[in-house]
Amino acid sequence: MPYARAPRVVEGEPEALLHRAGETQQRELVERLAGAGAEGIAALLRAFADSRTSRLRCYILDALRGADDPRVAALVAAGLADESSSTRCHALEVLQARPGPDPCGLLLPLLRDPSAVPRCRAMEAAGRLGCRSAETVAALIEGAAHADWRIRAAAARALGALGAAEARECLRALAGDPRKAVRAAAGEALGGRE
């Protein structure tokens, strides 16, 4: 018979338990607090700031994705600057769902993120959100020359989504990339404009 470990369950007030609960209970507590209105959101904001684990920060970001509360914007900004790449990725998802006043400005640092996954997701978000600033296009063109083919492909897709005229030469160069995925992304980006 395989070993089965019972999930750890602790008793008490949800906010007080968040940092001590096991993974399953932690997720349930976060969802319960997110549905509890303004006081629950305030508790989650405090828990995010006090969290020692990226898992809890990710749960909180996911739970507040649909929250119509102006305080969530500050949480997203904190998540985008988090040390954990997974937290940055979850914050990117919330940013796309609820862009707020300056989503493109918040994305700029992530377009040069040292980790490939958040960087690629930030590039995708820039294309979806229509971030056409000179700084954004410059960061995408820089990404198109990156050694990692995933970043080059993401940059090509984002540049194509933005229709940036200044990126046409860059996309033509990517159409000859050694990686098929990058060539395909560049070809799609150039498709209707050549």
Buried (B, 14 or more C-beta within 10 A) or exposed (E): EEEEEEEEEEEEEBBEBBEEBEEEBBBBBBBEBBEBEEEBBBBBBEBBEEBEEBBBBBBBBBBBBEBEBEEBBEBBBBBBEBEBBBBBBBBBBBBBEBBBEEBBBBBBEBBEBEBBBBBBBBBBBBBBBEBEBEEBBBBBBBBBEBEEBBBBBBBBBBBBBBBBEEBBEBBEBBBEBEBEBBBBBBBBBBEEEE
